[in-house]
Amino acid sequence: MIETLFVKINDTGIYLKHDFEWDLHIYFNEMDAVVIRKGFVVKHWILLLLLGLVISCASLISVVESIQKFDSSFITNSGIRLYFLLQFVPWVLFIFGLVLIYFSLRRGAILEIYTEYGRHKVSIKEIEKEMKIGDIVQFLNERVKVTVDKKIQV
């Protein structure tokens, strides 16, 4: 039996976890095919990438404008905290946007399960790190048709 945070494979089938609960069990006789390939780890990666780009660009423009408008006479003892807070927020947003871009472009091993009802995708990045992809392929080949992408090291 192989188990990660999002998938559990045993003799009867594959369990998929959604919302931190074992939600779906797919029996091997219900599966048409299983594909192991490289793919984006995040489900809606395009939206996350666009959001990260918008936040990063907007905050970078704000940082550049605030540097150009820097006025040292404005800084007094009472206004210094507010001024530095207003200078600090765009930098935090810029870093947040960069983190969103990084997470949206991460790629890893994906297990795709094709059934007559649809397709289920789950990340098996932990198994790829432990170099156990060959064990999964060998285990699943006995039960269902498995296709492995060339980019995956078995």
C-alpha positions in Angstrom: 0.0 0.0 0.0 1.3 3.4 -1.0 0.0 6.5 0.8 0.6 10.3 0.4 -1.2 13.4 1.6 -3.7 13.3 -1.4 -3.8 9.6 -2.6 -3.8 6.2 -1.1 -3.3 3.1 -3.3 -4.2 -0.3 -2.1 -5.3 -3.7 -3.4 -8.9 -2.6 -4.0 -8.4 0.7 -5.7 -7.3 4.3 -5.3 -8.6 6.6 -2.6 -8.5 10.4 -3.3 -8.5 13.0 -0.6 -10.5 16.2 -0.9 -10.9 18.8 1.8 -8.7 16.8 4.2 -11.0 13.7 4.1 -10.9 10.5 2.1 -13.6 11.5 -0.3 -13.5 9.3 -3.3 -12.7 5.6 -3.8 -12.1 4.4 -7.4 -12.0 0.6 -7.8 -9.6 -0.8 -10.4 -12.4 -2.3 -12.5 -13.9 1.2 -12.9 -10.6 2.6 -14.3 -10.1 2.8 -18.0 -6.5 4.0 -17.8 -3.9 5.6 -15.5 -1.4 8.1 -16.8 1.7 9.3 -14.8 3.1 12.5 -16.3 4.7 15.8 -15.4 2.3 18.6 -14.9 1.4 21.7 -12.9 0.9 20.9 -9.2 -1.7 23.6 -8.7 -5.1 23.0 -10.3 -5.9 26.5 -11.6 -2.3 27.6 -12.3 -3.2 30.1 -15.0 -5.4 32.2 -12.7 -2.8 32.1 -10.0 -0.1 33.1 -12.4 -2.2 36.1 -13.7 -3.1 37.1 -10.2 0.6 37.0 -9.2 1.6 39.1 -12.3 -1.0 41.7 -11.6 -0.1 42.0 -7.9 3.6 42.2 -8.7 3.3 44.7 -11.5 0.9 47.0 -9.6 3.0 46.9 -6.4 6.2 47.5 -8.4 4.7 50.6 -10.0 3.6 51.8 -6.6 7.1 51.3 -5.2 8.7 53.2 -8.1 6.2 56.1 -7.8 6.7 56.3 -4.0 10.5 56.5 -4.4 10.1 59.3 -6.9 7.8 61.2 -4.6 10.0 60.8 -1.5 9.9 64.0 0.5 12.1 64.2 3.6 10.4 67.3 4.9 7.1 65.3 5.3 8.8 63.0 7.8 8.1 64.3 11.3 8.1 62.4 14.6 4.3 61.8 14.3 4.2 61.0 10.6 7.3 58.7 10.4 5.5 55.5 11.3 2.7 56.0 8.8 5.1 57.0 6.0 7.2 53.9 6.5 4.1 51.7 6.7 3.0 53.1 3.4 6.4 52.4 2.0 6.5 48.9 3.4 3.1 47.6 2.1 3.9 47.7 -1.6 7.1 45.7 -1.0 5.1 43.0 0.9 2.6 42.9 -1.9 5.4 42.6 -4.5 7.0 39.6 -2.6 3.5 38.0 -2.2 3.0 38.3 -6.0 6.4 36.7 -6.7 5.5 33.8 -4.3 2.2 33.3 -6.2 4.1 33.2 -9.5 6.5 30.7 -8.1 3.8 28.4 -6.8 1.8 28.6 -10.0 4.7 27.5 -12.2 5.8 24.5 -10.0 5.7 21.2 -11.8 5.7 17.7 -10.5 4.5 14.2 -11.1 0.7 13.9 -11.7 -1.4 10.8 -11.5 -4.3 11.0 -13.9 -7.1 8.4 -13.5 -9.5 8.0 -16.4 -12.8 6.4 -15.7 -16.1 6.3 -17.7 -17.3 9.2 -15.5 -14.4 11.5 -16.0 -10.8 12.3 -15.2 -9.3 12.7 -11.8 -5.9 14.3 -11.3 -3.8 14.1 -8.1 -0.2 15.2 -7.3 2.3 12.4 -6.4 5.2 14.7 -6.0 6.1 13.1 -2.6 6.4 9.7 -4.3 8.6 11.2 -7.0 10.9 12.6 -4.4 11.2 9.2 -2.7 11.9 7.6 -6.1 9.0 5.1 -5.7 7.4 5.8 -9.1 8.6 2.4 -10.4 6.9 0.7 -7.5 3.6 2.4 -8.4 3.9 1.6 -12.1 4.7 -2.1 -11.3 1.8 -2.3 -8.8 -0.7 -0.6 -11.2 0.4 -2.5 -14.3 -0.9 -5.7 -12.8 -4.4 -4.2 -12.3 -5.0 -1.5 -15.0 -3.4 0.0 -18.1 -0.7 2.4 -17.1 1.1 5.0 -19.3 4.2 6.8 -18.1 5.4 10.0 -19.6 9.0 10.1 -20.9 9.9 12.9 -18.5 9.2 10.8 -15.5 12.1 8.7 -14.2 10.9 5.2 -13.4 
